[in-house]
Amino acid sequence: MIPVIALIGRPNVGKSTLFNRLTRKKDALVANLHGLTRDRKYGRAKISGCDCICIDTSGIENNTNSLSIAMLTQSRIAIAEATEILFIVDARAGLLPEDIIIAKYLRLSKKIVFLVANKITGLDIEASLVEFWSLGFGRPYPIDASHGYGVLNLMELVLSPWITPVTNKPLGVPYHQVTKKNLAQIPTKFITHQPQNYSKKLTQREQTECLDQIDVAIKIAIVGQPNVGKSTLTNCILGKDRVVVCDVPGTTRDSVYIAMERDSRQYILIDTAGVRPRRKIKEAIEKFSVIQTLKSIENAHLVMLVLDAKKTISDQDMSLLSFILNSGRSLIIILNKSDGLARSERNKIKQMIDSRIGFINYVHIHFISALYGNGIEDVFTSITEAYDCATRRIHTSQLTRIMHQATQEHQPPLIRTRRIKLKYAHAGGHHPLLIVIHGNQVKSTPDCYKRYLVNYFRQSLNLRGIALRLQFKEGNNPYINKSNILSS
């Protein structure tokens, strides 16, 4: 069993900083801002050879507004899932009434709790820890998450039931020096990891078979402007209140990765922060939220662009759409809040969208209601189709045949009195689907003919919802050097 460590505390005590320190990533946003984290975030950490799962939670505060209640629910779920809890307090701010309230709730949970005093650098440690003894969790453990002070010792103590020694340290025999002669002198409990033979290399066929056996989870990024229903859609797909939903625009600040399974397929939903026009972004933290959203698009296999069906498609939506297309991700357009719209109104909305984005007629458009769950099944049908198209293995002979059919119907143009010659084509990669075309003078192919080839490949292969790119390569002319010699 992998231990699960939940980071609990009031806002702005350094939970996200410690989370990033443990996971050795920068997935959680960190800033000197009250209540920055709102959704619980999961990450994998490895301490002294022991794997564990860390949960970063929102700060628990004594407020009665809807957003604070939703954040408190997220922390309660994390406490219920955790094996052990790190109760983090601020050594600089001292003991506050919110800490006492959280301590009472943690005692009712009957979980193993470690009291951690963060931000200890520059303070008198013993004097700073005195008042935290009254919380009733024993001696507080001083750390500084931003500098890493005391973090390793703390985690080794927390994970001590799961950490086992590898070698017999009293005998002074390192693991790599264990031989048949001294093996009998070493207790077997100190040799938990058996040596493996790394000399044998896998053949190309064995490597391909291993890759085929890996069940790759489909990463789906849900993006759009603030308050269009991205978090509501995430909860609707999951069938539970996984992320915080509130009427306040900009509720989601982090990009939250959530694993799920549907129809025997693995998915990872990425709920992202809303992207507003640059002129309306005033807070610095919102800039980092937008950066995380753009990174989530690049990390995803497929992007669901969520629009408000009752509003016209804006310039900001077009800007976000342009970034998705340039990143080469598969795309599905979601028109949310479409409940109550008549068929005639939907047709008008679709005509308006087609007038603005008619150049991407290969993308599926779905009218849904994330609040009531209407149309979700059709969305997953399009997701499966787009992912299968993006990962389809296409033989070189098939691509070459389609390319020759395209050149027969419409020949390549002349370049300096010589016609471009396309010899053969083969697949070059996925996400986006890349087709490499070899020939003579192919690098001089005009953009209009490139678009013709892209559309011809897309129609012939029946590719829906995915990006398709062409790469042109031409061989070196073997007579260039000879011509230079003759001319000299």
C-alpha positions as a Python dict, from the first residue, in 0.01 Angstrom:
ca = {
    (1, 'M'): (0, 0, 0),
    (2, 'I'): (132, 343, -97),
    (3, 'P'): (105, 596, 187),
    (4, 'V'): (-109, 905, 126),
    (5, 'I'): (7, 1228, 294),
    (6, 'A'): (-241, 1519, 319),
    (7, 'L'): (-114, 1872, 379),
    (8, 'I'): (-367, 2051, 601),
    (9, 'G'): (-365, 2400, 748),
    (10, 'R'): (-508, 2746, 725),
    (11, 'P'): (-441, 2964, 419),
    (12, 'N'): (-92, 3092, 335),
    (13, 'V'): (110, 2870, 570),
    (14, 'G'): (318, 2710, 290),
    (15, 'K'): (127, 2396, 197),
    (16, 'S'): (175, 2442, -178),
    (17, 'T'): (543, 2529, -129),
    (18, 'L'): (594, 2205, 64),
    (19, 'F'): (394, 2015, -198),
    (20, 'N'): (624, 2141, -475),
    (21, 'R'): (928, 2059, -262),
    (22, 'L'): (813, 1700, -207),
    (23, 'T'): (703, 1630, -565),
    (24, 'R'): (1008, 1816, -707),
    (25, 'K'): (781, 1995, -951),
    (26, 'K'): (607, 2331, -977),
    (27, 'D'): (254, 2206, -1036),
    (28, 'A'): (100, 2404, -749),
    (29, 'L'): (85, 2782, -775),
    (30, 'V'): (278, 2959, -500),
    (31, 'A'): (240, 3326, -407),
    (32, 'N'): (207, 3545, -102),
    (33, 'L'): (-170, 3556, -150),
    (34, 'H'): (-444, 3451, 88),
    (35, 'G'): (-644, 3147, -25),
    (36, 'L'): (-458, 3084, -349),
    (37, 'T'): (-515, 2706, -362),
    (38, 'R'): (-880, 2604, -395),
    (39, 'D'): (-891, 2251, -538),
    (40, 'R'): (-706, 1957, -392),
    (41, 'K'): (-409, 1851, -601),
    (42, 'Y'): (-237, 1511, -605),
    (43, 'G'): (131, 1446, -667),
    (44, 'R'): (376, 1156, -635),
    (45, 'A'): (687, 1191, -421),
    (46, 'K'): (983, 961, -356),
    (47, 'I'): (1162, 996, -23),
    (48, 'S'): (1457, 767, 59),
    (49, 'G'): (1336, 512, -195),
    (50, 'C'): (977, 513, -66),
    (51, 'D'): (694, 624, -297),
    (52, 'C'): (406, 821, -151),
    (53, 'I'): (116, 1035, -268),
    (54, 'C'): (90, 1395, -148),
    (55, 'I'): (-234, 1593, -144),
    (56, 'D'): (-218, 1971, -153),
    (57, 'T'): (-536, 2122, -10),
    (58, 'S'): (-703, 2458, 18),
    (59, 'G'): (-666, 2656, 336),
    (60, 'I'): (-930, 2600, 605),
    (61, 'E'): (-1076, 2927, 727),
    (62, 'N'): (-1371, 3028, 943),
    (63, 'N'): (-1596, 3183, 674),
    (64, 'T'): (-1953, 3106, 570),
    (65, 'N'): (-1949, 3210, 205),
    (66, 'S'): (-2012, 2950, -63),
    (67, 'L'): (-1653, 2947, -190),
    (68, 'S'): (-1505, 2886, 158),
    (69, 'I'): (-1755, 2604, 221),
    (70, 'A'): (-1660, 2437, -109),
    (71, 'M'): (-1290, 2468, -23),
    (72, 'L'): (-1354, 2318, 321),
    (73, 'T'): (-1526, 2021, 156),
    (74, 'Q'): (-1215, 1960, -55),
    (75, 'S'): (-996, 1953, 259),
    (76, 'R'): (-1233, 1713, 435),
    (77, 'I'): (-1216, 1469, 144),
    (78, 'A'): (-836, 1484, 152),
    (79, 'I'): (-835, 1411, 527),
    (80, 'A'): (-1062, 1110, 472),
    (81, 'E'): (-835, 974, 195),
    (82, 'A'): (-507, 1031, 380),
    (83, 'T'): (-303, 772, 565),
    (84, 'E'): (-115, 1038, 760),
    (85, 'I'): (-165, 1414, 792),
    (86, 'L'): (84, 1698, 806),
    (87, 'F'): (-81, 1976, 1006),
    (88, 'I'): (111, 2285, 893),
    (89, 'V'): (123, 2603, 1099),
    (90, 'D'): (307, 2931, 1047),
    (91, 'A'): (591, 2977, 1297),
    (92, 'R'): (622, 3346, 1213),
    (93, 'A'): (253, 3426, 1261),
    (94, 'G'): (228, 3215, 1576),
    (95, 'L'): (-76, 3026, 1705),
    (96, 'L'): (-404, 3162, 1565),
    (97, 'P'): (-769, 3074, 1642),
    (98, 'E'): (-801, 2899, 1302),
    (99, 'D'): (-521, 2661, 1402),
    (100, 'I'): (-712, 2563, 1716),
    (101, 'I'): (-1030, 2494, 1515),
    (102, 'I'): (-838, 2279, 1264),
    (103, 'A'): (-668, 2089, 1550),
    (104, 'K'): (-1008, 2000, 1700),
    (105, 'Y'): (-1131, 1867, 1366),
    (106, 'L'): (-813, 1662, 1308),
    (107, 'R'): (-848, 1497, 1649),
    (108, 'L'): (-1200, 1388, 1552),
    (109, 'S'): (-1065, 1232, 1231),
    (110, 'K'): (-855, 984, 1438),
    (111, 'K'): (-574, 996, 1181),
    (112, 'I'): (-200, 1007, 1249),
    (113, 'V'): (-113, 1378, 1265),
    (114, 'F'): (232, 1538, 1252),
    (115, 'L'): (241, 1901, 1362),
    (116, 'V'): (476, 2095, 1131),
    (117, 'A'): (591, 2451, 1202),
    (118, 'N'): (687, 2611, 870),
    (119, 'K'): (883, 2932, 794),
    (120, 'I'): (1128, 2873, 1080),
    (121, 'T'): (1432, 3032, 913),
    (122, 'G'): (1571, 3326, 1110),
    (123, 'L'): (1370, 3252, 1426),
    (124, 'D'): (1462, 3114, 1765),
    (125, 'I'): (1337, 2759, 1706),
    (126, 'E'): (1264, 2656, 2063),
    (127, 'A'): (1094, 2985, 2153),
    (128, 'S'): (883, 2975, 1835),
    (129, 'L'): (756, 2621, 1899),
    (130, 'V'): (646, 2669, 2260),
    (131, 'E'): (290, 2792, 2195),
    (132, 'F'): (214, 2511, 1944),
    (133, 'W'): (247, 2245, 2216),
    (134, 'S'): (-100, 2345, 2336),
    (135, 'L'): (-254, 2196, 2019),
    (136, 'G'): (-205, 1850, 2168),
    (137, 'F'): (-11, 1681, 1886),
    (138, 'G'): (320, 1652, 2067),
    (139, 'R'): (641, 1825, 1968),
    (140, 'P'): (613, 2046, 1656),
    (141, 'Y'): (863, 1968, 1378),
    (142, 'P'): (1041, 2283, 1253),
    (143, 'I'): (1093, 2314, 878),
    (144, 'D'): (1128, 2576, 608),
    (145, 'A'): (963, 2450, 290),
    (146, 'S'): (1095, 2727, 67),
    (147, 'H'): (1459, 2652, 158),
    (148, 'G'): (1421, 2278, 225),
    (149, 'Y'): (1535, 2300, 587),
    (150, 'G'): (1424, 1994, 787),
    (151, 'V'): (1197, 1856, 511),
    (152, 'L'): (1392, 1536, 446),
    (153, 'N'): (1421, 1447, 815),
    (154, 'L'): (1051, 1511, 863),
    (155, 'M'): (945, 1293, 569),
    (156, 'E'): (1177, 1010, 671),
    (157, 'L'): (1007, 1014, 1010),
    (158, 'V'): (659, 1025, 856),
    (159, 'L'): (738, 740, 613),
    (160, 'S'): (946, 533, 855),
    (161, 'P'): (691, 245, 861),
    (162, 'W'): (733, 209, 483),
    (163, 'I'): (1110, 272, 451),
    (164, 'T'): (1324, -44, 475),
    (165, 'P'): (1704, -56, 478),
    (166, 'V'): (1879, -200, 175),
    (167, 'T'): (2214, -303, 317),
    (168, 'N'): (2350, -423, 650),
    (169, 'K'): (2504, -100, 775),
    (170, 'P'): (2646, -253, 1102),
    (171, 'L'): (2855, -495, 896),
    (172, 'G'): (2972, -211, 673),
    (173, 'V'): (2890, -395, 349),
    (174, 'P'): (2753, -163, 78),
    (175, 'Y'): (2484, -312, -143),
    (176, 'H'): (2694, -303, -459),
    (177, 'Q'): (2968, -503, -278),
    (178, 'V'): (2742, -793, -179),
    (179, 'T'): (2898, -1116, -315),
    (180, 'K'): (2842, -1488, -274),
    (181, 'K'): (3112, -1505, -4),
    (182, 'N'): (2975, -1238, 230),
    (183, 'L'): (2608, -1304, 146),
    (184, 'A'): (2579, -1563, 423),
    (185, 'Q'): (2703, -1311, 680),
    (186, 'I'): (2434, -1054, 597),
    (187, 'P'): (2080, -1098, 734),
    (188, 'T'): (1832, -1133, 449),
    (189, 'K'): (1609, -858, 585),
    (190, 'F'): (1876, -604, 493),
    (191, 'I'): (1883, -715, 128),
    (192, 'T'): (1535, -636, 2),
    (193, 'H'): (1621, -552, -360),
    (194, 'Q'): (1772, -831, -567),
    (195, 'P'): (2031, -742, -833),
    (196, 'Q'): (1898, -729, -1188),
    (197, 'N'): (2069, -810, -1514),
    (198, 'Y'): (2084, -492, -1719),
    (199, 'S'): (2328, -632, -1976),
    (200, 'K'): (2056, -784, -2194),
    (201, 'K'): (1918, -532, -2440),
    (202, 'L'): (1571, -561, -2589),
    (203, 'T'): (1540, -604, -2963),
    (204, 'Q'): (1340, -356, -3170),
    (205, 'R'): (1048, -598, -3190),
    (206, 'E'): (1045, -653, -2812),
    (207, 'Q'): (1053, -277, -2752),
    (208, 'T'): (755, -232, -2985),
    (209, 'E'): (561, -507, -2807),
    (210, 'C'): (634, -345, -2469),
    (211, 'L'): (509, -11, -2595),
    (212, 'D'): (192, -170, -2731),
    (213, 'Q'): (119, -317, -2388),
    (214, 'I'): (128, 24, -2218),
    (215, 'D'): (-224, 158, -2162),
    (216, 'V'): (-179, 528, -2233),
    (217, 'A'): (-432, 751, -2059),
    (218, 'I'): (-598, 1008, -2285),
    (219, 'K'): (-523, 1357, -2151),
    (220, 'I'): (-813, 1596, -2205),
    (221, 'A'): (-769, 1966, -2129),
    (222, 'I'): (-1089, 2163, -2067),
    (223, 'V'): (-1024, 2527, -2154),
    (224, 'G'): (-1223, 2842, -2214),
    (225, 'Q'): (-1300, 3183, -2074),
    (226, 'P'): (-1392, 3227, -1707),
    (227, 'N'): (-1739, 3121, -1593),
    (228, 'V'): (-1833, 2918, -1902),
    (229, 'G'): (-1876, 2597, -1699),
    (230, 'K'): (-1540, 2418, -1721),
    (231, 'S'): (-1538, 2299, -1359),
    (232, 'T'): (-1908, 2209, -1378),
    (233, 'L'): (-1832, 1999, -1687),
    (234, 'T'): (-1542, 1830, -1504),
    (235, 'N'): (-1766, 1736, -1211),
    (236, 'C'): (-2039, 1620, -1450),
    (237, 'I'): (-1802, 1384, -1632),
    (238, 'L'): (-1663, 1248, -1304),
    (239, 'G'): (-2006, 1214, -1146),
    (240, 'K'): (-1894, 1384, -823),
    (241, 'D'): (-1794, 1725, -687),
    (242, 'R'): (-1422, 1688, -747),
    (243, 'V'): (-1335, 2053, -814),
    (244, 'V'): (-1472, 2372, -662),
    (245, 'V'): (-1764, 2526, -853),
    (246, 'C'): (-1879, 2879, -778),
    (247, 'D'): (-2057, 3160, -962),
    (248, 'V'): (-1755, 3386, -904),
    (249, 'P'): (-1549, 3410, -1226),
    (250, 'G'): (-1191, 3287, -1184),
    (251, 'T'): (-1268, 3031, -912),
    (252, 'T'): (-1021, 2781, -1061),
    (253, 'R'): (-661, 2899, -1047),
    (254, 'D'): (-454, 2581, -1074),
    (255, 'S'): (-461, 2324, -1352),
    (256, 'V'): (-602, 2016, -1179),
    (257, 'Y'): (-516, 1673, -1325),
    (258, 'I'): (-779, 1406, -1244),
    (259, 'A'): (-754, 1039, -1348),
    (260, 'M'): (-1071, 852, -1439),
    (261, 'E'): (-1193, 543, -1625),
    (262, 'R'): (-1485, 524, -1866),
    (263, 'D'): (-1585, 231, -2087),
    (264, 'S'): (-1261, 45, -1999),
    (265, 'R'): (-1046, 336, -2117),
    (266, 'Q'): (-819, 550, -1902),
    (267, 'Y'): (-853, 929, -1911),
    (268, 'I'): (-691, 1226, -1737),
    (269, 'L'): (-913, 1533, -1717),
    (270, 'I'): (-734, 1867, -1682),
    (271, 'D'): (-953, 2139, -1536),
    (272, 'T'): (-787, 2470, -1616),
    (273, 'A'): (-822, 2833, -1517),
    (274, 'G'): (-1023, 3064, -1741),
    (275, 'V'): (-829, 3272, -1993),
    (276, 'R'): (-934, 3635, -2017),
    (277, 'P'): (-806, 3901, -2258),
    (278, 'R'): (-466, 4035, -2160),
    (279, 'R'): (-595, 4388, -2107),
    (280, 'K'): (-831, 4262, -1834),
    (281, 'I'): (-564, 4074, -1638),
    (282, 'K'): (-457, 4289, -1344),
    (283, 'E'): (-343, 4044, -1075),
    (284, 'A'): (-2, 3884, -1118),
    (285, 'I'): (-130, 3545, -1001),
    (286, 'E'): (-381, 3538, -1287),
    (287, 'K'): (-91, 3559, -1533),
    (288, 'F'): (59, 3243, -1384),
    (289, 'S'): (-282, 3074, -1403),
    (290, 'V'): (-300, 3153, -1775),
    (291, 'I'): (53, 3021, -1825),
    (292, 'Q'): (-46, 2695, -1656),
    (293, 'T'): (-351, 2671, -1880),
    (294, 'L'): (-139, 2712, -2193),
    (295, 'K'): (105, 2448, -2064),
    (296, 'S'): (-186, 2213, -2000),
    (297, 'I'): (-293, 2252, -2363),
    (298, 'E'): (53, 2151, -2480),
    (299, 'N'): (60, 1853, -2240),
    (300, 'A'): (-282, 1724, -2347),
    (301, 'H'): (-372, 1486, -2628),
    (302, 'L'): (-708, 1652, -2687),
    (303, 'V'): (-855, 1991, -2597),
    (304, 'M'): (-1219, 2069, -2529),
    (305, 'L'): (-1282, 2438, -2597),
    (306, 'V'): (-1586, 2532, -2388),
    (307, 'L'): (-1801, 2823, -2511),
    (308, 'D'): (-2117, 2978, -2375),
    (309, 'A'): (-2395, 2883, -2617),
    (310, 'K'): (-2594, 3192, -2523),
    (311, 'K'): (-2312, 3429, -2621),
    (312, 'T'): (-2140, 3497, -2950),
    (313, 'I'): (-1791, 3364, -3009),
    (314, 'S'): (-1552, 3641, -2904),
    (315, 'D'): (-1207, 3749, -3019),
    (316, 'Q'): (-1063, 3593, -2702),
    (317, 'D'): (-1217, 3259, -2799),
    (318, 'M'): (-1059, 3293, -3143),
    (319, 'S'): (-722, 3373, -2987),
    (320, 'L'): (-743, 3064, -2764),
    (321, 'L'): (-854, 2857, -3063),
    (322, 'S'): (-551, 2978, -3259),
    (323, 'F'): (-316, 2868, -2981),
    (324, 'I'): (-477, 2522, -2973),
    (325, 'L'): (-441, 2479, -3348),
    (326, 'N'): (-78, 2597, -3345),
    (327, 'S'): (3, 2350, -3067),
    (328, 'G'): (-125, 2067, -3287),
    (329, 'R'): (-370, 1925, -3033),
    (330, 'S'): (-690, 1745, -3128),
    (331, 'L'): (-994, 1966, -3075),
    (332, 'I'): (-1361, 1943, -2980),
    (333, 'I'): (-1580, 2252, -2942),
    (334, 'I'): (-1831, 2242, -2657),
    (335, 'L'): (-2129, 2480, -2648),
    (336, 'N'): (-2231, 2471, -2284),
    (337, 'K'): (-2547, 2609, -2119),
    (338, 'S'): (-2754, 2504, -2422),
    (339, 'D'): (-3045, 2370, -2214),
    (340, 'G'): (-3369, 2542, -2310),
    (341, 'L'): (-3249, 2637, -2660),
    (342, 'A'): (-3488, 2549, -2941),
    (343, 'R'): (-3369, 2371, -3254),
    (344, 'S'): (-3395, 2691, -3460),
    (345, 'E'): (-3180, 2879, -3208),
    (346, 'R'): (-2917, 2604, -3216),
    (347, 'N'): (-2906, 2618, -3595),
    (348, 'K'): (-2851, 2994, -3584),
    (349, 'I'): (-2570, 2952, -3331),
    (350, 'K'): (-2406, 2685, -3543),
    (351, 'Q'): (-2429, 2901, -3855),
    (352, 'M'): (-2269, 3188, -3666),
    (353, 'I'): (-1984, 2965, -3550),
    (354, 'D'): (-1935, 2820, -3899),
    (355, 'S'): (-1906, 3172, -4037),
    (356, 'R'): (-1612, 3243, -3805),
    (357, 'I'): (-1435, 2906, -3788),
    (358, 'G'): (-1539, 2747, -4117),
    (359, 'F'): (-1172, 2684, -4196),
    (360, 'I'): (-1169, 2400, -3937),
    (361, 'N'): (-1471, 2207, -4062),
    (362, 'Y'): (-1319, 1881, -3938),
    (363, 'V'): (-1392, 1963, -3571),
    (364, 'H'): (-1692, 1820, -3386),
    (365, 'I'): (-1930, 2074, -3227),
    (366, 'H'): (-2151, 1960, -2938),
    (367, 'F'): (-2441, 2132, -2760),
    (368, 'I'): (-2440, 2020, -2397),
    (369, 'S'): (-2560, 2116, -2053),
    (370, 'A'): (-2292, 2042, -1795),
    (371, 'L'): (-2535, 2129, -1516),
    (372, 'Y'): (-2784, 1859, -1615),
    (373, 'G'): (-2550, 1619, -1798),
    (374, 'N'): (-2712, 1644, -2142),
    (375, 'G'): (-2496, 1546, -2441),
    (376, 'I'): (-2196, 1410, -2246),
    (377, 'E'): (-2217, 1065, -2408),
    (378, 'D'): (-2184, 1212, -2759),
    (379, 'V'): (-1881, 1412, -2645),
    (380, 'F'): (-1696, 1097, -2540),
    (381, 'T'): (-1781, 933, -2871),
    (382, 'S'): (-1605, 1222, -3046),
    (383, 'I'): (-1313, 1203, -2802),
    (384, 'T'): (-1259, 835, -2876),
    (385, 'E'): (-1285, 894, -3251),
    (386, 'A'): (-1036, 1182, -3246),
    (387, 'Y'): (-783, 995, -3031),
    (388, 'D'): (-806, 682, -3248),
    (389, 'C'): (-752, 894, -3559),
    (390, 'A'): (-452, 1067, -3403),
    (391, 'T'): (-285, 740, -3300),
    (392, 'R'): (-376, 533, -3606),
    (393, 'R'): (-88, 352, -3773),
    (394, 'I'): (-89, 433, -4143),
    (395, 'H'): (136, 236, -4378),
    (396, 'T'): (375, 407, -4612),
    (397, 'S'): (218, 239, -4915),
    (398, 'Q'): (-124, 380, -4830),
    (399, 'L'): (6, 734, -4779),
    (400, 'T'): (209, 717, -5100),
    (401, 'R'): (-92, 595, -5297),
    (402, 'I'): (-312, 877, -5165),
    (403, 'M'): (-41, 1131, -5244),
    (404, 'H'): (-12, 1007, -5605),
    (405, 'Q'): (-390, 1022, -5644),
    (406, 'A'): (-383, 1383, -5525),
    (407, 'T'): (-108, 1475, -5774),
    (408, 'Q'): (-300, 1308, -6059),
    (409, 'E'): (-613, 1509, -5984),
    (410, 'H'): (-421, 1832, -5939),
    (411, 'Q'): (-57, 1847, -6041),
    (412, 'P'): (202, 2036, -5835),
    (413, 'P'): (297, 2380, -5972),
    (414, 'L'): (605, 2465, -6174),
    (415, 'I'): (907, 2611, -5995),
    (416, 'R'): (1156, 2782, -6230),
    (417, 'T'): (1018, 2590, -6532),
    (418, 'R'): (1050, 2260, -6346),
    (419, 'R'): (756, 2081, -6187),
    (420, 'I'): (768, 1974, -5823),
    (421, 'K'): (796, 1597, -5801),
    (422, 'L'): (651, 1410, -5501),
    (423, 'K'): (804, 1064, -5468),
    (424, 'Y'): (666, 896, -5154),
    (425, 'A'): (513, 975, -4813),
    (426, 'H'): (528, 814, -4470),
    (427, 'A'): (404, 881, -4118),
    (428, 'G'): (632, 1091, -3899),
    (429, 'G'): (460, 1115, -3561),
    (430, 'H'): (142, 1165, -3361),
    (431, 'H'): (-16, 1457, -3173),
    (432, 'P'): (-21, 1618, -3421),
    (433, 'L'): (-34, 1357, -3695),
    (434, 'L'): (270, 1423, -3913),
    (435, 'I'): (311, 1307, -4273),
    (436, 'V'): (658, 1335, -4425),
    (437, 'I'): (673, 1379, -4804),
    (438, 'H'): (996, 1319, -4999),
    (439, 'G'): (1066, 1449, -5347),
    (440, 'N'): (1240, 1706, -5563),
    (441, 'Q'): (1194, 2082, -5501),
    (442, 'V'): (933, 1997, -5236),
    (443, 'K'): (1057, 2272, -5004),
    (444, 'S'): (937, 2524, -5262),
    (445, 'T'): (579, 2394, -5249),
    (446, 'P'): (340, 2691, -5216),
    (447, 'D'): (104, 2715, -4920),
    (448, 'C'): (-207, 2675, -5133),
    (449, 'Y'): (-90, 2336, -5260),
    (450, 'K'): (5, 2232, -4904),
    (451, 'R'): (-349, 2308, -4790),
    (452, 'Y'): (-481, 2105, -5084),
    (453, 'L'): (-270, 1805, -4982),
    (454, 'V'): (-375, 1836, -4616),
    (455, 'N'): (-743, 1839, -4710),
    (456, 'Y'): (-696, 1551, -4952),
    (457, 'F'): (-520, 1336, -4689),
    (458, 'R'): (-783, 1428, -4431),
    (459, 'Q'): (-1074, 1329, -4658),
    (460, 'S'): (-909, 1012, -4788),
    (461, 'L'): (-817, 889, -4437),
    (462, 'N'): (-1142, 1016, -4279),
    (463, 'L'): (-958, 1208, -4007),
    (464, 'R'): (-1194, 1391, -3769),
    (465, 'G'): (-1108, 1629, -3491),
    (466, 'I'): (-729, 1610, -3520),
    (467, 'A'): (-454, 1833, -3648),
    (468, 'L'): (-259, 1721, -3958),
    (469, 'R'): (77, 1859, -4060),
    (470, 'L'): (303, 1798, -4357),
    (471, 'Q'): (681, 1797, -4358),
    (472, 'F'): (871, 1811, -4686),
    (473, 'K'): (1215, 1662, -4736),
    (474, 'E'): (1434, 1643, -5043),
    (475, 'G'): (1761, 1460, -5097),
    (476, 'N'): (2096, 1619, -5166),
    (477, 'N'): (2192, 1670, -5526),
    (478, 'P'): (2490, 1436, -5591),
    (479, 'Y'): (2604, 1644, -5892),
    (480, 'I'): (2649, 1978, -5712),
    (481, 'N'): (3015, 1917, -5622),
    (482, 'K'): (3092, 1773, -5965),
    (483, 'S'): (2947, 2079, -6137),
    (484, 'N'): (3163, 2305, -5919),
    (485, 'I'): (3474, 2106, -6015),
    (486, 'L'): (3393, 2127, -6388),
    (487, 'S'): (3323, 2499, -6369),
    (488, 'S'): (3656, 2562, -6196),
}
